[in-house]
Amino acid sequence: MEVDNAILSLACLAILYHGASVEDAGMLARKAVEVAGVNADEVDLIDALNDVWAASMVAGTFVPIVAFDLVYPLSPKAEKILFASSDEEKHEASHWPDEEHIIPKRYKDANLIARKKNRAKKRRHWDKP
């Protein structure tokens, strides 16, 4: 099996920069390459990865572990509710005042949302969680 260098590099970047799991990183990288197009350079690919990450997070198909310097696509209230470890924390966060948090329009583009593919081949016993 041959892996495209762009997809591998973007997947590594997604793991390090966005805190993605290996499967999520592959999902984000493949969608970013698709969105960037055939004549994309390195900057276009990285911008596409960031846009796909944010659009997927807004759509709810990807939940990152960490996010560094990007414009975070969720408000602090929504982030607290999403990452709450107990029902009490969720209930407390739901009563926080709503802040003005504007999500850029490009993050709401349905073409940017990455979705996991169903695995056709059987998982090996050492891959199972």
N, CA, C and O atoms as CSV, one atom per row, in Angstrom:
chain,resi,resn,atom,element,x,y,z
A,1,MET,N,N,0.844,-1.180,0.000
A,1,MET,CA,C,0.000,0.000,0.000
A,1,MET,C,C,0.884,1.236,0.000
A,1,MET,O,O,1.820,1.341,0.793
A,2,GLU,N,N,0.587,2.157,-0.882
A,2,GLU,CA,C,1.359,3.384,-0.967
A,2,GLU,C,C,0.550,4.526,-0.375
A,2,GLU,O,O,-0.639,4.671,-0.657
A,3,VAL,N,N,1.203,5.333,0.447
A,3,VAL,CA,C,0.544,6.466,1.086
A,3,VAL,C,C,1.091,7.746,0.465
A,3,VAL,O,O,2.302,7.905,0.309
A,4,ASP,N,N,0.193,8.646,0.114
A,4,ASP,CA,C,0.596,9.920,-0.457
A,4,ASP,C,C,1.340,10.730,0.608
A,4,ASP,O,O,0.915,10.790,1.762
A,5,ASN,N,N,2.441,11.346,0.214
A,5,ASN,CA,C,3.252,12.123,1.158
A,5,ASN,C,C,2.481,13.303,1.738
A,5,ASN,O,O,2.662,13.637,2.909
A,6,ALA,N,N,1.636,13.933,0.952
A,6,ALA,CA,C,0.854,15.067,1.449
A,6,ALA,C,C,-0.109,14.615,2.542
A,6,ALA,O,O,-0.262,15.285,3.563
A,7,ILE,N,N,-0.754,13.477,2.320
A,7,ILE,CA,C,-1.699,12.975,3.325
A,7,ILE,C,C,-0.966,12.576,4.601
A,7,ILE,O,O,-1.430,12.865,5.704
A,8,LEU,N,N,0.171,11.916,4.451
A,8,LEU,CA,C,0.942,11.523,5.622
A,8,LEU,C,C,1.417,12.740,6.410
A,8,LEU,O,O,1.333,12.756,7.638
A,9,SER,N,N,1.910,13.747,5.719
A,9,SER,CA,C,2.391,14.957,6.392
A,9,SER,C,C,1.256,15.694,7.085
A,9,SER,O,O,1.407,16.149,8.218
A,10,LEU,N,N,0.118,15.814,6.407
A,10,LEU,CA,C,-1.027,16.494,7.021
A,10,LEU,C,C,-1.579,15.699,8.202
A,10,LEU,O,O,-2.020,16.281,9.193
A,11,ALA,N,N,-1.555,14.375,8.098
A,11,ALA,CA,C,-2.025,13.554,9.218
A,11,ALA,C,C,-1.123,13.748,10.436
A,11,ALA,O,O,-1.614,13.853,11.560
A,12,CYS,N,N,0.189,13.796,10.219
A,12,CYS,CA,C,1.121,14.046,11.329
A,12,CYS,C,C,0.879,15.421,11.931
A,12,CYS,O,O,0.903,15.585,13.151
A,13,LEU,N,N,0.646,16.400,11.081
A,13,LEU,CA,C,0.358,17.754,11.567
A,13,LEU,C,C,-0.938,17.772,12.376
A,13,LEU,O,O,-1.015,18.439,13.408
A,14,ALA,N,N,-1.950,17.046,11.914
A,14,ALA,CA,C,-3.222,16.993,12.640
A,14,ALA,C,C,-3.057,16.310,13.996
A,14,ALA,O,O,-3.703,16.697,14.970
A,15,ILE,N,N,-2.200,15.302,14.057
A,15,ILE,CA,C,-1.955,14.631,15.338
A,15,ILE,C,C,-1.262,15.582,16.310
A,15,ILE,O,O,-1.650,15.681,17.474
A,16,LEU,N,N,-0.245,16.273,15.832
A,16,LEU,CA,C,0.534,17.145,16.709
A,16,LEU,C,C,-0.180,18.458,17.023
A,16,LEU,O,O,-0.205,18.890,18.176
A,17,TYR,N,N,-0.754,19.088,16.015
A,17,TYR,CA,C,-1.290,20.439,16.171
A,17,TYR,C,C,-2.720,20.450,16.676
A,17,TYR,O,O,-3.095,21.319,17.464
A,18,HIS,N,N,-3.536,19.476,16.222
A,18,HIS,CA,C,-4.942,19.455,16.607
A,18,HIS,C,C,-5.259,18.385,17.639
A,18,HIS,O,O,-6.395,18.301,18.106
A,19,GLY,N,N,-4.282,17.567,18.004
A,19,GLY,CA,C,-4.525,16.538,19.000
A,19,GLY,C,C,-5.438,15.441,18.506
A,19,GLY,O,O,-6.193,14.868,19.290
A,20,ALA,N,N,-5.386,15.140,17.237
A,20,ALA,CA,C,-6.271,14.137,16.649
A,20,ALA,C,C,-5.739,12.736,16.899
A,20,ALA,O,O,-4.537,12.527,17.060
A,21,SER,N,N,-6.663,11.780,16.929
A,21,SER,CA,C,-6.241,10.380,16.962
A,21,SER,C,C,-5.746,10.019,15.570
A,21,SER,O,O,-5.885,10.811,14.638
A,22,VAL,N,N,-5.173,8.840,15.421
A,22,VAL,CA,C,-4.624,8.436,14.130
A,22,VAL,C,C,-5.729,8.354,13.074
A,22,VAL,O,O,-5.544,8.835,11.956
A,23,GLU,N,N,-6.863,7.761,13.407
A,23,GLU,CA,C,-7.967,7.650,12.450
A,23,GLU,C,C,-8.539,9.015,12.103
A,23,GLU,O,O,-8.824,9.294,10.938
A,24,ASP,N,N,-8.712,9.878,13.120
A,24,ASP,CA,C,-9.223,11.221,12.863
A,24,ASP,C,C,-8.246,12.029,12.015
A,24,ASP,O,O,-8.657,12.793,11.142
A,25,ALA,N,N,-6.960,11.857,12.274
A,25,ALA,CA,C,-5.947,12.592,11.507
A,25,ALA,C,C,-5.984,12.190,10.040
A,25,ALA,O,O,-5.869,13.044,9.160
A,26,GLY,N,N,-6.140,10.911,9.769
A,26,GLY,CA,C,-6.256,10.460,8.390
A,26,GLY,C,C,-7.498,11.007,7.713
A,26,GLY,O,O,-7.466,11.399,6.546
A,27,MET,N,N,-8.598,11.030,8.463
A,27,MET,CA,C,-9.854,11.561,7.944
A,27,MET,C,C,-9.695,13.042,7.584
A,27,MET,O,O,-10.103,13.470,6.504
A,28,LEU,N,N,-9.106,13.813,8.487
A,28,LEU,CA,C,-8.914,15.242,8.249
A,28,LEU,C,C,-7.944,15.487,7.094
A,28,LEU,O,O,-8.169,16.376,6.273
A,29,ALA,N,N,-6.876,14.710,7.028
A,29,ALA,CA,C,-5.861,14.907,5.980
A,29,ALA,C,C,-6.439,14.600,4.597
A,29,ALA,O,O,-6.213,15.359,3.654
A,30,ARG,N,N,-7.178,13.503,4.466
A,30,ARG,CA,C,-7.756,13.166,3.162
A,30,ARG,C,C,-8.734,14.237,2.698
A,30,ARG,O,O,-8.745,14.603,1.523
A,31,LYS,N,N,-9.555,14.738,3.615
A,31,LYS,CA,C,-10.525,15.772,3.254
A,31,LYS,C,C,-9.805,17.074,2.908
A,31,LYS,O,O,-10.228,17.784,1.995
A,32,ALA,N,N,-8.726,17.401,3.621
A,32,ALA,CA,C,-7.978,18.624,3.335
A,32,ALA,C,C,-7.353,18.574,1.945
A,32,ALA,O,O,-7.368,19.573,1.226
A,33,VAL,N,N,-6.806,17.431,1.562
A,33,VAL,CA,C,-6.230,17.287,0.222
A,33,VAL,C,C,-7.329,17.420,-0.829
A,33,VAL,O,O,-7.115,18.038,-1.872
A,34,GLU,N,N,-8.494,16.851,-0.566
A,34,GLU,CA,C,-9.617,16.962,-1.499
A,34,GLU,C,C,-10.073,18.414,-1.647
A,34,GLU,O,O,-10.350,18.870,-2.757
A,35,VAL,N,N,-10.151,19.138,-0.531
A,35,VAL,CA,C,-10.605,20.524,-0.545
A,35,VAL,C,C,-9.578,21.440,-1.206
A,35,VAL,O,O,-9.948,22.354,-1.943
A,36,ALA,N,N,-8.302,21.205,-0.950
A,36,ALA,CA,C,-7.250,22.085,-1.477
A,36,ALA,C,C,-7.142,22.006,-2.990
A,36,ALA,O,O,-6.810,23.005,-3.628
A,37,GLY,N,N,-7.407,20.865,-3.577
A,37,GLY,CA,C,-7.368,20.742,-5.022
A,37,GLY,C,C,-6.031,20.236,-5.534
A,37,GLY,O,O,-5.105,19.987,-4.762
A,38,VAL,N,N,-5.949,20.090,-6.833
A,38,VAL,CA,C,-4.791,19.476,-7.471
A,38,VAL,C,C,-3.567,20.388,-7.462
A,38,VAL,O,O,-2.451,19.913,-7.253
A,39,ASN,N,N,-3.750,21.662,-7.682
A,39,ASN,CA,C,-2.630,22.593,-7.823
A,39,ASN,C,C,-2.274,23.300,-6.523
A,39,ASN,O,O,-1.736,24.406,-6.559
A,40,ALA,N,N,-2.557,22.698,-5.388
A,40,ALA,CA,C,-2.306,23.331,-4.094
A,40,ALA,C,C,-0.831,23.247,-3.723
A,40,ALA,O,O,-0.144,22.275,-4.036
A,41,ASP,N,N,-0.362,24.296,-3.043
A,41,ASP,CA,C,0.990,24.253,-2.508
A,41,ASP,C,C,0.901,23.970,-1.009
A,41,ASP,O,O,-0.178,23.678,-0.494
A,42,GLU,N,N,2.033,24.056,-0.309
A,42,GLU,CA,C,2.067,23.692,1.109
A,42,GLU,C,C,1.152,24.573,1.952
A,42,GLU,O,O,0.459,24.088,2.846
A,43,VAL,N,N,1.156,25.861,1.661
A,43,VAL,CA,C,0.332,26.795,2.444
A,43,VAL,C,C,-1.152,26.501,2.232
A,43,VAL,O,O,-1.933,26.529,3.183
A,44,ASP,N,N,-1.534,26.223,1.002
A,44,ASP,CA,C,-2.934,25.897,0.721
A,44,ASP,C,C,-3.361,24.630,1.454
A,44,ASP,O,O,-4.478,24.558,1.968
A,45,LEU,N,N,-2.486,23.636,1.506
A,45,LEU,CA,C,-2.816,22.391,2.196
A,45,LEU,C,C,-2.985,22.604,3.689
A,45,LEU,O,O,-3.907,22.057,4.293
A,46,ILE,N,N,-2.108,23.389,4.286
A,46,ILE,CA,C,-2.208,23.640,5.727
A,46,ILE,C,C,-3.448,24.467,6.041
A,46,ILE,O,O,-4.138,24.200,7.025
A,47,ASP,N,N,-3.741,25.478,5.207
A,47,ASP,CA,C,-4.964,26.254,5.403
A,47,ASP,C,C,-6.200,25.377,5.246
A,47,ASP,O,O,-7.162,25.514,6.002
A,48,ALA,N,N,-6.176,24.482,4.273
A,48,ALA,CA,C,-7.302,23.573,4.076
A,48,ALA,C,C,-7.468,22.651,5.279
A,48,ALA,O,O,-8.594,22.374,5.691
A,49,LEU,N,N,-6.363,22.171,5.848
A,49,LEU,CA,C,-6.440,21.315,7.038
A,49,LEU,C,C,-7.074,22.067,8.199
A,49,LEU,O,O,-7.925,21.519,8.901
A,50,ASN,N,N,-6.670,23.315,8.408
A,50,ASN,CA,C,-7.246,24.109,9.496
A,50,ASN,C,C,-8.735,24.354,9.276
A,50,ASN,O,O,-9.524,24.284,10.219
A,51,ASP,N,N,-9.123,24.643,8.028
A,51,ASP,CA,C,-10.537,24.877,7.737
A,51,ASP,C,C,-11.358,23.600,7.892
A,51,ASP,O,O,-12.470,23.640,8.417
A,52,VAL,N,N,-10.824,22.475,7.443
A,52,VAL,CA,C,-11.524,21.193,7.583
A,52,VAL,C,C,-11.660,20.832,9.053
A,52,VAL,O,O,-12.709,20.347,9.478
A,53,TRP,N,N,-10.608,21.063,9.837
A,53,TRP,CA,C,-10.665,20.789,11.272
A,53,TRP,C,C,-11.778,21.592,11.936
A,53,TRP,O,O,-12.594,21.044,12.678
A,54,ALA,N,N,-11.804,22.899,11.661
A,54,ALA,CA,C,-12.799,23.756,12.304
A,54,ALA,C,C,-14.211,23.422,11.828
A,54,ALA,O,O,-15.136,23.371,12.638
A,55,ALA,N,N,-14.388,23.194,10.534
A,55,ALA,CA,C,-15.721,22.877,10.013
A,55,ALA,C,C,-16.212,21.543,10.564
A,55,ALA,O,O,-17.395,21.395,10.870
A,56,SER,N,N,-15.315,20.579,10.692
A,56,SER,CA,C,-15.696,19.275,11.233
A,56,SER,C,C,-16.049,19.382,12.705
A,56,SER,O,O,-16.947,18.693,13.188
A,57,MET,N,N,-15.341,20.248,13.415
A,57,MET,CA,C,-15.638,20.421,14.828
A,57,MET,C,C,-16.985,21.120,15.024
A,57,MET,O,O,-17.768,20.733,15.891
A,58,VAL,N,N,-17.252,22.150,14.216
A,58,VAL,CA,C,-18.533,22.846,14.305
A,58,VAL,C,C,-19.676,21.896,13.970
A,58,VAL,O,O,-20.739,21.957,14.588
A,59,ALA,N,N,-19.457,21.009,12.981
A,59,ALA,CA,C,-20.490,20.048,12.584
A,59,ALA,C,C,-20.633,18.904,13.577
A,59,ALA,O,O,-21.628,18.180,13.547
A,60,GLY,N,N,-19.648,18.733,14.459
A,60,GLY,CA,C,-19.730,17.678,15.468
A,60,GLY,C,C,-19.188,16.337,15.027
A,60,GLY,O,O,-19.437,15.335,15.696
A,61,THR,N,N,-18.449,16.277,13.914
A,61,THR,CA,C,-17.908,15.000,13.467
A,61,THR,C,C,-16.509,14.751,13.990
A,61,THR,O,O,-15.948,13.678,13.766
A,62,PHE,N,N,-15.937,15.722,14.682
A,62,PHE,CA,C,-14.575,15.578,15.200
A,62,PHE,C,C,-14.467,16.326,16.511
A,62,PHE,O,O,-14.867,17.487,16.596
A,63,VAL,N,N,-13.937,15.684,17.531
A,63,VAL,CA,C,-13.724,16.325,18.827
A,63,VAL,C,C,-12.240,16.279,19.138
A,63,VAL,O,O,-11.709,15.206,19.426
A,64,PRO,N,N,-11.560,17.407,19.088
A,64,PRO,CA,C,-10.117,17.409,19.336
A,64,PRO,C,C,-9.796,17.329,20.821
A,64,PRO,O,O,-10.635,17.627,21.671
A,65,ILE,N,N,-8.574,16.925,21.115
A,65,ILE,CA,C,-8.112,16.893,22.496
A,65,ILE,C,C,-7.556,18.250,22.886
A,65,ILE,O,O,-7.849,18.765,23.965
A,66,VAL,N,N,-6.754,18.826,22.006
A,66,VAL,CA,C,-6.163,20.141,22.267
A,66,VAL,C,C,-6.265,20.987,21.008
A,66,VAL,O,O,-6.403,20.468,19.900
A,67,ALA,N,N,-6.195,22.278,21.195
A,67,ALA,CA,C,-6.117,23.210,20.072
A,67,ALA,C,C,-5.198,24.348,20.515
A,67,ALA,O,O,-5.298,24.823,21.647
A,68,PHE,N,N,-4.330,24.772,19.652
A,68,PHE,CA,C,-3.310,25.720,20.065
A,68,PHE,C,C,-3.677,27.141,19.658
A,68,PHE,O,O,-4.422,27.804,20.380
A,69,ASP,N,N,-3.184,27.624,18.540
A,69,ASP,CA,C,-3.317,29.035,18.188
A,69,ASP,C,C,-4.403,29.347,17.170
A,69,ASP,O,O,-4.470,30.477,16.687
A,70,LEU,N,N,-5.240,28.402,16.831
A,70,LEU,CA,C,-6.275,28.659,15.844
A,70,LEU,C,C,-7.438,29.409,16.475
A,70,LEU,O,O,-7.588,29.441,17.696
A,71,VAL,N,N,-8.258,30.012,15.619
A,71,VAL,CA,C,-9.507,30.582,16.102
A,71,VAL,C,C,-10.378,29.404,16.485
A,71,VAL,O,O,-10.770,28.609,15.631
A,72,TYR,N,N,-10.679,29.293,17.754
A,72,TYR,CA,C,-11.415,28.133,18.225
A,72,TYR,C,C,-12.859,28.250,17.774
A,72,TYR,O,O,-13.497,29.267,18.047
A,73,PRO,N,N,-13.399,27.242,17.091
A,73,PRO,CA,C,-14.727,27.376,16.495
A,73,PRO,C,C,-15.893,27.282,17.474
A,73,PRO,O,O,-17.032,27.534,17.081
A,74,LEU,N,N,-15.653,26.936,18.711
A,74,LEU,CA,C,-16.734,26.848,19.683
A,74,LEU,C,C,-16.582,27.943,20.726
A,74,LEU,O,O,-15.470,28.362,21.047
A,75,SER,N,N,-17.705,28.398,21.248
A,75,SER,CA,C,-17.663,29.383,22.324
A,75,SER,C,C,-17.177,28.705,23.599
A,75,SER,O,O,-17.238,27.480,23.705
A,76,PRO,N,N,-16.695,29.484,24.571
A,76,PRO,CA,C,-16.253,28.866,25.829
A,76,PRO,C,C,-17.360,28.061,26.516
A,76,PRO,O,O,-17.085,27.033,27.136
A,77,LYS,N,N,-18.597,28.519,26.408
A,77,LYS,CA,C,-19.719,27.804,27.013
A,77,LYS,C,C,-19.908,26.449,26.322
A,77,LYS,O,O,-20.038,25.425,26.992
A,78,ALA,N,N,-19.925,26.442,25.000
A,78,ALA,CA,C,-20.105,25.197,24.254
A,78,ALA,C,C,-18.932,24.251,24.481
A,78,ALA,O,O,-19.118,23.038,24.571
A,79,GLU,N,N,-17.732,24.801,24.575
A,79,GLU,CA,C,-16.554,23.971,24.832
A,79,GLU,C,C,-16.647,23.311,26.200
A,79,GLU,O,O,-16.333,22.128,26.334
A,80,LYS,N,N,-17.072,24.054,27.215
A,80,LYS,CA,C,-17.190,23.509,28.565
A,80,LYS,C,C,-18.246,22.413,28.618
A,80,LYS,O,O,-18.052,21.393,29.280
A,81,ILE,N,N,-19.366,22.619,27.922
A,81,ILE,CA,C,-20.418,21.603,27.897
A,81,ILE,C,C,-19.934,20.353,27.176
A,81,ILE,O,O,-20.222,19.236,27.607
A,82,LEU,N,N,-19.196,20.533,26.077
A,82,LEU,CA,C,-18.713,19.401,25.285
A,82,LEU,C,C,-17.700,18.560,26.052
A,82,LEU,O,O,-17.725,17.332,25.972
A,83,PHE,N,N,-16.808,19.213,26.792
A,83,PHE,CA,C,-15.740,18.499,27.481
A,83,PHE,C,C,-16.021,18.254,28.958
A,83,PHE,O,O,-15.120,17.840,29.688
A,84,ALA,N,N,-17.239,18.496,29.415
A,84,ALA,CA,C,-17.576,18.289,30.824
A,84,ALA,C,C,-17.465,16.813,31.183
A,84,ALA,O,O,-17.871,15.938,30.418
A,85,SER,N,N,-16.909,16.556,32.357
A,85,SER,CA,C,-16.719,15.169,32.770
A,85,SER,C,C,-17.901,14.627,33.566
A,85,SER,O,O,-18.000,13.419,33.782
A,86,SER,N,N,-18.784,15.497,33.998
A,86,SER,CA,C,-19.935,15.022,34.768
A,86,SER,C,C,-21.180,15.820,34.375
A,86,SER,O,O,-21.094,16.859,33.720
A,87,ASP,N,N,-22.318,15.313,34.787
A,87,ASP,CA,C,-23.572,16.012,34.503
A,87,ASP,C,C,-23.661,17.327,35.257
A,87,ASP,O,O,-24.281,18.278,34.781
A,88,GLU,N,N,-23.041,17.386,36.438
A,88,GLU,CA,C,-23.052,18.634,37.214
A,88,GLU,C,C,-22.309,19.745,36.476
A,88,GLU,O,O,-22.765,20.887,36.432
A,89,GLU,N,N,-21.159,19.396,35.898
A,89,GLU,CA,C,-20.403,20.395,35.138
A,89,GLU,C,C,-21.181,20.864,33.919
A,89,GLU,O,O,-21.179,22.052,33.598
A,90,LYS,N,N,-21.851,19.929,33.233
A,90,LYS,CA,C,-22.661,20.311,32.073
A,90,LYS,C,C,-23.793,21.238,32.488
A,90,LYS,O,O,-24.062,22.235,31.819
A,91,HIS,N,N,-24.457,20.906,33.596
A,91,HIS,CA,C,-25.566,21.727,34.066
A,91,HIS,C,C,-25.074,23.120,34.468
A,91,HIS,O,O,-25.709,24.127,34.157
A,92,GLU,N,N,-23.935,23.161,35.160
A,92,GLU,CA,C,-23.368,24.454,35.570
A,92,GLU,C,C,-22.981,25.289,34.350
A,92,GLU,O,O,-23.253,26.488,34.306
A,93,ALA,N,N,-22.353,24.663,33.368
A,93,ALA,CA,C,-21.915,25.386,32.175
A,93,ALA,C,C,-23.100,25.848,31.336
A,93,ALA,O,O,-23.010,26.867,30.650
A,94,SER,N,N,-24.199,25.118,31.379
A,94,SER,CA,C,-25.364,25.520,30.580
A,94,SER,C,C,-25.982,26.821,31.094
A,94,SER,O,O,-26.730,27.478,30.371
A,95,HIS,N,N,-25.677,27.191,32.322
A,95,HIS,CA,C,-26.210,28.431,32.892
A,95,HIS,C,C,-25.249,29.605,32.735
A,95,HIS,O,O,-25.553,30.713,33.177
A,96,TRP,N,N,-24.111,29.381,32.122
A,96,TRP,CA,C,-23.188,30.488,31.866
A,96,TRP,C,C,-23.837,31.453,30.881
A,96,TRP,O,O,-24.629,31.036,30.035
A,97,PRO,N,N,-23.509,32.737,30.983
A,97,PRO,CA,C,-24.080,33.679,30.013
A,97,PRO,C,C,-23.509,33.426,28.616
A,97,PRO,O,O,-22.346,33.053,28.461
A,98,ASP,N,N,-24.347,33.635,27.614
A,98,ASP,CA,C,-23.889,33.483,26.233
A,98,ASP,C,C,-23.004,34.663,25.867
A,98,ASP,O,O,-23.365,35.822,26.076
A,99,GLU,N,N,-21.843,34.348,25.320
A,99,GLU,CA,C,-20.929,35.390,24.885
A,99,GLU,C,C,-21.049,35.559,23.385
A,99,GLU,O,O,-21.490,34.653,22.678
A,100,GLU,N,N,-20.660,36.706,22.914
A,100,GLU,CA,C,-20.652,36.953,21.476
A,100,GLU,C,C,-19.487,36.184,20.875
A,100,GLU,O,O,-18.329,36.572,21.033
A,101,HIS,N,N,-19.793,35.104,20.192
A,101,HIS,CA,C,-18.768,34.272,19.571
A,101,HIS,C,C,-19.181,34.042,18.128
A,101,HIS,O,O,-20.142,33.325,17.849
A,102,ILE,N,N,-18.446,34.655,17.223
A,102,ILE,CA,C,-18.801,34.590,15.816
A,102,ILE,C,C,-17.987,33.497,15.145
A,102,ILE,O,O,-16.756,33.507,15.188
A,103,ILE,N,N,-18.682,32.560,14.529
A,103,ILE,CA,C,-18.029,31.485,13.781
A,103,ILE,C,C,-17.934,31.941,12.330
A,103,ILE,O,O,-18.952,32.286,11.731
A,104,PRO,N,N,-16.735,31.951,11.752
A,104,PRO,CA,C,-16.619,32.368,10.355
A,104,PRO,C,C,-17.488,31.514,9.434
A,104,PRO,O,O,-17.676,30.322,9.677
A,105,LYS,N,N,-18.018,32.133,8.372
A,105,LYS,CA,C,-18.924,31.428,7.454
A,105,LYS,C,C,-18.268,30.221,6.807
A,105,LYS,O,O,-18.936,29.218,6.553
A,106,ARG,N,N,-16.974,30.300,6.538
A,106,ARG,CA,C,-16.327,29.186,5.845
A,106,ARG,C,C,-16.328,27.924,6.695
A,106,ARG,O,O,-16.232,26.824,6.151
A,107,TYR,N,N,-16.434,28.053,8.021
A,107,TYR,CA,C,-16.485,26.877,8.887
A,107,TYR,C,C,-17.833,26.173,8.812
A,107,TYR,O,O,-17.961,25.039,9.275
A,108,LYS,N,N,-18.840,26.824,8.238
A,108,LYS,CA,C,-20.164,26.227,8.122
A,108,LYS,C,C,-20.397,25.613,6.748
A,108,LYS,O,O,-21.504,25.170,6.442
A,109,ASP,N,N,-19.361,25.585,5.923
A,109,ASP,CA,C,-19.464,25.015,4.578
A,109,ASP,C,C,-19.519,23.496,4.677
A,109,ASP,O,O,-18.619,22.875,5.243
A,110,ALA,N,N,-20.568,22.900,4.132
A,110,ALA,CA,C,-20.741,21.444,4.211
A,110,ALA,C,C,-19.665,20.691,3.433
A,110,ALA,O,O,-19.396,19.527,3.728
A,111,ASN,N,N,-19.051,21.332,2.455
A,111,ASN,CA,C,-17.999,20.673,1.684
A,111,ASN,C,C,-16.702,20.517,2.461
A,111,ASN,O,O,-15.831,19.748,2.054
A,112,LEU,N,N,-16.557,21.229,3.569
A,112,LEU,CA,C,-15.339,21.151,4.368
A,112,LEU,C,C,-15.410,20.101,5.472
A,112,LEU,O,O,-14.399,19.819,6.116
A,113,ILE,N,N,-16.567,19.526,5.698
A,113,ILE,CA,C,-16.749,18.625,6.836
A,113,ILE,C,C,-16.187,17.241,6.511
A,113,ILE,O,O,-16.569,16.621,5.519
A,114,ALA,N,N,-15.288,16.776,7.350
A,114,ALA,CA,C,-14.691,15.449,7.175
A,114,ALA,C,C,-15.503,14.431,7.961
A,114,ALA,O,O,-15.915,14.678,9.095
A,115,ARG,N,N,-15.721,13.295,7.341
A,115,ARG,CA,C,-16.453,12.212,7.992
A,115,ARG,C,C,-15.627,10.944,7.915
A,115,ARG,O,O,-14.910,10.710,6.942
A,116,LYS,N,N,-15.734,10.137,8.943
A,116,LYS,CA,C,-14.986,8.883,8.975
A,116,LYS,C,C,-15.554,7.907,7.967
A,116,LYS,O,O,-16.767,7.817,7.779
A,117,LYS,N,N,-14.659,7.179,7.321
A,117,LYS,CA,C,-15.073,6.139,6.394
A,117,LYS,C,C,-15.202,4.832,7.160
A,117,LYS,O,O,-14.497,4.599,8.143
A,118,ASN,N,N,-16.108,3.986,6.699
A,118,ASN,CA,C,-16.226,2.659,7.295
A,118,ASN,C,C,-15.058,1.814,6.823
A,118,ASN,O,O,-14.714,1.819,5.641
A,119,ARG,N,N,-14.461,1.102,7.732
A,119,ARG,CA,C,-13.334,0.245,7.378
A,119,ARG,C,C,-13.851,-1.009,6.690
A,119,ARG,O,O,-14.702,-1.718,7.227
A,120,ALA,N,N,-13.331,-1.273,5.501
A,120,ALA,CA,C,-13.761,-2.447,4.745
A,120,ALA,C,C,-13.039,-3.701,5.229
A,120,ALA,O,O,-13.616,-4.788,5.249
A,121,LYS,N,N,-11.787,-3.545,5.614
A,121,LYS,CA,C,-11.053,-4.733,6.027
A,121,LYS,C,C,-11.211,-4.967,7.526
A,121,LYS,O,O,-11.470,-4.042,8.295
A,122,LYS,N,N,-11.053,-6.189,7.905
A,122,LYS,CA,C,-11.201,-6.592,9.292
A,122,LYS,C,C,-10.039,-6.029,10.113
A,122,LYS,O,O,-8.902,-5.997,9.643
A,123,ARG,N,N,-10.320,-5.598,11.310
A,123,ARG,CA,C,-9.275,-5.071,12.175
A,123,ARG,C,C,-8.447,-6.207,12.746
A,123,ARG,O,O,-8.966,-7.279,13.057
A,124,ARG,N,N,-7.162,-5.958,12.877
A,124,ARG,CA,C,-6.290,-6.967,13.463
A,124,ARG,C,C,-6.468,-6.957,14.974
A,124,ARG,O,O,-6.903,-5.955,15.542
A,125,HIS,N,N,-6.140,-8.051,15.618
A,125,HIS,CA,C,-6.398,-8.159,17.058
A,125,HIS,C,C,-5.610,-7.130,17.856
A,125,HIS,O,O,-6.057,-6.727,18.929
A,126,TRP,N,N,-4.448,-6.689,17.367
A,126,TRP,CA,C,-3.671,-5.700,18.122
A,126,TRP,C,C,-4.124,-4.279,17.843
A,126,TRP,O,O,-3.648,-3.353,18.500
A,127,ASP,N,N,-5.044,-4.068,16.873
A,127,ASP,CA,C,-5.582,-2.741,16.594
A,127,ASP,C,C,-6.829,-2.441,17.406
A,127,ASP,O,O,-7.231,-1.283,17.521
A,128,LYS,N,N,-7.430,-3.447,17.955
A,128,LYS,CA,C,-8.700,-3.240,18.652
A,128,LYS,C,C,-8.468,-2.464,19.936
A,128,LYS,O,O,-7.498,-2.705,20.655
A,129,PRO,N,N,-9.376,-1.520,20.220
A,129,PRO,CA,C,-9.207,-0.708,21.450
A,129,PRO,C,C,-9.467,-1.492,22.706
A,129,PRO,O,O,-9.365,-0.948,23.806
